[in-house]
Amino acid sequence: MNTKDVIDIIDFYEPKLKRRTLLTTFIISLPIVLVFSVILE
């Protein structure tokens, strides 16, 4: 699954939200999740 597939899925399930907002949220949340996973180990 590549980035385009993910964006297409997001657009399909969240048609009311803008792609840019969702993509930004994903990019911001991803490193936060990674940091927490490292801390919890």
Residue pairs with C-beta under 8 A, 6 or more apart in sequence:
6 26
7 19
7 22
7 23
10 19
10 22
10 23
10 26
11 19
14 22
